[in-house]
C-alpha cells in the first residue's frame, strides 16, 4: 500500500515505506505490524537497511495504518468478503502472505510502479500466487476502475478497498472520483483510507518535523495536494452511500495498539477511516 507517482517513474516514497516496515521487524515483539517480506522486496538485507529520511516520529502512523487495514481485511473476510483491492499498492506484500485461501487480491498502481514491483518480486524470489492480479491504472483518470474487470474482478462480489498513503498525493477531484468509483459496485463494499487534516492546529514543534517532510516529497516530484477535515470527508462518503463510518486519529489508533505517549506521533493530524456500504 504505497503512493502515486509522476509520469514514467516508479514511486520513491513506496520504497521508503517498505524500508520502514522492514526496520520495524527488527524491534522486539509485540510489534505494530508484521511484514516478514518487507526487507526482501525492498532489496536490502535486514542488517543492511539504509537510514530513512522520513522522521521516526512518523513511523508509528505509517505502520499503524497497515495494522488497521489488515485487521479490517480479516474481519471482512470472516463476514464473507472475497475480494481485496489495494489502491496504490506500491511495495505492499499482503498478497504474498495472504492467509485467506478464498480472498482474491487486486493490486492497482501506476504502470511504472507495477513494473518496478514485479522486478523486485523476481529479484527477491517472492512467488506471486494465482490469487494476486496486477492492475495498472492512473487514479487521475475518471474510470481507473475499468481496468479491474479484465483482471477478473467481479462487481457482484463483496469487496474491501484499501487505500493507504495515496489520497494526499492526488488532486481533490481525483480523490473524490476514487471514492465514487469504490461505491459504484453492486455488492457490499468497505473502504479503508488514510488522510491528513492540515487545517487542524499544529504546534511549532510539529511543524519543525512535518514541514521538511512535505518539502522533501515535493522535491521528489510527489507533492501532497489533498486534505480533508473529518466532517467534510464523512459527508462526502455518506453521499455515496457509505452508512457505517469509523474515523480515528493517529493517537487514537496508536493508543488502541498500546503505544505509549501516542499523541506525540500525530505530526500531520493524520486519520485512518474505515467505511462500509451495505
N, C-alpha and C positions, 0 to 999 in steps of 0.2 A: 504494500500500500504506500504509494510513493507520490510523485509530483509530476506536473506537466512540464513541458519543455519548449524551448524556442525551436523554430522550424529547422529540421535537419540535424538536431543534436540530441543525444540521449541526456536524461536528467542527471545533473551533477549532484543535486540535493538528494536524489534517491540513493546514491552510493553513500552519502554521509549518514543517511538514516539507517542503512544496513550496517554500517560500521558501529553506530551507537547500539543497535541491537546486539551485535557481536560482542562488543565490550561488556555489555550488561551480563552476558553469560559467564563472565569471569567473577562476578560478585557471588558471595555466599548466598545460599538459599535462606529464606524464600525470596524469589525474585518477582518483580512486577510482571515479567513476560518471559516465556521460554521460547527460544528460537535456536536450536542446535545447528541449523543450516546457515545462519547469518554470516559467519566468518567465511565459510566456503564460497558462498555466492558473491561475496564482496571481493574475493580474490586474494585474501590475506590469511596467513596462518594466525591462529588465535594469539600466539605470543608475539606477533609482529604487527599488531594493529597500529596504524598511524594515529597521531594526535588529531583531535577533532576541532574544527573551527567553530562548531556550534557550542555555545557555553553549556557547562554541565547543569546549570540551573534549568535548562530547557529539556534535558534528557528525560526526567520523570514524566513530563507531559507527553513526549514522543512515545515513550514505552507504554504509558497507561492507556493511550488510545488503542494500541494493538490488543491489550488485555481486554478492554471493554468490547472491542469488536469480536474477538474470538469467544468471549463469554456469550455474547449475543448470538453468534453463529450456532453455538452448541444448543442454546435454548430454542432457537428457531428450528433446528433440525429435529429436536425432540418433539416439537409441535407439528411437524410434517413438512417443513421446508425442504426442497430437494435441489434448489439452485442457488449458488452464490455468485454474484457479480462483483468483482473487485475493480472499482473505477479508479484509474491511476495506480495500477498495481506496482509500478517501479520494480524493486528487487524483493518484493514480498515473497515469502516462502511457504505460506499456508498450504497451497495446493500440493506441495511435495511432502508434507507431513500431515495431510488431511486424515483425521481418524474416523471419518464418517463415510462408509463404503457407498452409500446411496446419494452422496452430495456431488453434483456436477459443479465445477469451478470454472468461471469465465473470467480471464484476466484481460482487462481493457486498458490500453495505453497508446501513446503516440507511437507510430511505426518505428522511429529511430530507437526509442527506449525498448520496444519489444524485441527488435533485432539484437540490440546490445545484451538484453537479459538472456536471450536464448544462447548467445555466445558464452555468457558467464555460466549458465547451467551446464553446457557441454564441457567447458574448461574445468568445472568443479566436479564433474562426474555425477551430477544430480539427475536421477531419472525423472522424466516427465510422465506421470501416469496418464492413462487414457481418459481419466475423469477431468483433466485440465485442458482447456481450449484457450489459445491466444487470439485476441481480437484487437485489431488495430483501428483506432478512431481518434478524431480530433474533437475535444469537448467544446471547442468554439464553434463547431458546426451544429446546425439545428437538429439534424437527425442522426446523431452519432449512434443511437441505439439500433439503427437499421443494420449495422454490422453484426449484431448479436445473432440474428436468426440464421444466417448462413453457417454459423459455427455450431448450430444445434440447439440454440436457446428456444425454449418453449414458453410462449407468452401466457399459457394457461396454468403453469406450474407455480406453486408458491415459491417466492424468491426473496432473498435478502441481498441488498446492495450495501457495500462497504466503500466509503469514500473518505480516505484519510490523507491529510496533507495535500489537498487538491484545490478546494474552492478558493483559498486565499490567493492562488496564482491565476485564477480565471477572472474574466470580466464579470460584472454582476449579471449582465444579460445571459452569458453562457451558464452561470451558476443557476439562475432561475430556470433556464431551459433544462439543465441537467436534472433538477428536482422534478420538473414537469414530466420528463421522459420516464423517470423511475416510477411515476404514479400513473402511467398510461397503459399498464398491463392489466390483464383480466383477473388474475388470481391475487391472493393475499400477498402484500408487499411490505417489507421492512427496509428501513434505511438507517445506517449508522454513519454519521458525518461529524467531522470536527470543523470548527470555525473560530474566528477571532473577533472580539468586540473591542476594537481600539478606541471606541468612544468612551469606554469606562476610564475613570481617572487612573493614571499611573504615576507613581511617585518618581522623583528624580533618580532614586536608586534603581528602580525597574527600567527606566528609560536608558540608564547607563549600560544595562545589559542588553536590552532589546533593540535599541536603535542601531548599534553596529551590525546586528544580525540582519536587519532589514536592508541596510546598506550593502552588506555582502551578497545577499541573494539578488539584489538589483544589479550589482556589478557582474554577477554570473549570468545575467540575462533572464532571471526568473523572479521579477519583482512581485511583491504582494499587491493585489489590486482590489480584493473584495472582502468586505467586513459586514457583519450583521449585529444589531442589538438582539438579544434573545427574544423579546416580544415580537420584534419585526419578523424574525425568521419563523417563529411559531405561526404567525399569521399567514405567511406565505404557504407553509406546509398544510395548515388546516384548509386553506382554499383549494388545495389539490386533493383533499380527501383523507389526509393522514389524521386519524382521530385518536391516536394514543401517542403522546409526545413526552419524552423524559429528557430534560436538558440539565446537564450537570457541569458546573465549573471545574476547572482543573483541581483546585483544592478539595472540592467535594469528592471527586473521583479518587484522588490520591489518598484522602483520609479513609475512603471505603476499603482501600487495599493496605491500610496500616502504615502509610508513610508519615513519619513524624514531621511536624512543622510544615505541613503541606502548603500553607498559604504562601510561603516564600518562593515557591516554584511557579507562581502564576504571573510570569513576566509579561505576557501578552493578553491577559484577560481571556484566556482560551476556554472553549466549551466543547463538550462532546455530547452529541444529541442522538437519541435512538427514537425513531418514529415508526408507527405501524399503520397500514391502510388495510382495513378489513374487507 
